[in-house]
Amino acid sequence: MDLCSQRDIRFLDIEPEVAEKINKEFPAYFPRTIPAGTYNKQDKPHHTLSWMGIFVVHADSSEAFAYDVVKAVFENKDELDKVHAQFKNITLENAVLGMPIPWHPGAEKFFREKGLIQ
């Protein structure tokens, strides 16, 4: 958002079929459409790839700390949604998709309790 407020930018579309192929090989990247009007002077939707934002804690962090971080994110989702439009796309269900690194035991505990991972 900062960039497009200071410079003219151009969006490059990735055809949905190509995005699906990439997703099959690299599941951390998934097809997404950026709705028209998300960015300044963006008058049409754009097909692209998204990657998941990841909250990372040190492996030595306590289970309770990591659990509380994830819990705080989802218990305060309405506040995060006000920070950036893309936060609205984060759901409990899609937060566990395509994770490219191992879960911290605290995060794993949270998602297990929600029935989202086995």
Salt bridges, closest charged atoms under 4 A:
ASP8 OD1 - LYS41 NZ 3.50
ASP13 OD1 - HIS46 ND1 3.27
ASP60 OD2 - HIS58 ND1 3.70
GLU75 OE2 - LYS71 NZ 3.76
GLU79 OE2 - LYS82 NZ 3.25
ASP81 OD1 - LYS77 NZ 2.54
GLU108 OE2 - ARG112 NH2 2.39
